[in-house]
Structures are given as C-alpha cells and as structure tokens.
Amino acid sequence: MASKRMMTVLFSELEQECLNTVRYIEALKVGRLSKNQKEDILGELSSAITHLRIQTEQFDKYFDELS
C-alpha cells in the first residue's frame, strides 16, 4: 500500500500538472500568437496531458489497493 508521504507527493504533482495544463490552455487563447509560439504551447500542453495520464495511473493503482 502506498504511504501517506507518497500520496502527498502524488497529489502535489497532480495539482501542479493540472495548473500547468490550465496555463497552457489559457495561453492558447491569446489572439496574437506566432506560429512558433503556438507550436511551443501545443507541445507543452501535449507533454502536460501525457504527464497527467501517467500520474492518474498511479492513483488508479492506489485506489485499487484500497478496495
């Protein structure tokens, strides 16, 4: 079973990645982005989404242990 410390770290990382994702989405709403800026933001957003998926897998494992 995951330790309380480990869960605290996982929740903190999940929170940070969620905030990053929102930040990238908000950045895409800016009207005057260059093609390079848009590509950079989309790349960062894609990376953040991938991290979220990986982190939620850790939570799935933890929740399975609780059941």
Secondary structure in CASP SS format (residue, H / E / C, confidence):
PFRMAT SS
TARGET T0000
AUTHOR 0000-0000-0000
METHOD secondary structure of the structure
MODEL  1
M C 1.00
A C 1.00
S C 1.00
K H 1.00
R H 1.00
M H 1.00
M H 1.00
T H 1.00
V H 1.00
L H 1.00
F H 1.00
S H 1.00
E H 1.00
L H 1.00
E H 1.00
Q H 1.00
E H 1.00
C H 1.00
L H 1.00
N H 1.00
T H 1.00
V H 1.00
R H 1.00
Y H 1.00
I H 1.00
E H 1.00
A H 1.00
L H 1.00
K C 1.00
V C 1.00
G C 1.00
R C 1.00
L C 1.00
S C 1.00
K H 1.00
N H 1.00
Q H 1.00
K H 1.00
E H 1.00
D H 1.00
I H 1.00
L H 1.00
G H 1.00
E H 1.00
L H 1.00
S H 1.00
S H 1.00
A H 1.00
I H 1.00
T H 1.00
H H 1.00
L H 1.00
R H 1.00
I H 1.00
Q H 1.00
T H 1.00
E H 1.00
Q H 1.00
F H 1.00
D H 1.00
K H 1.00
Y H 1.00
F H 1.00
D H 1.00
E H 1.00
L H 1.00
S C 1.00
END
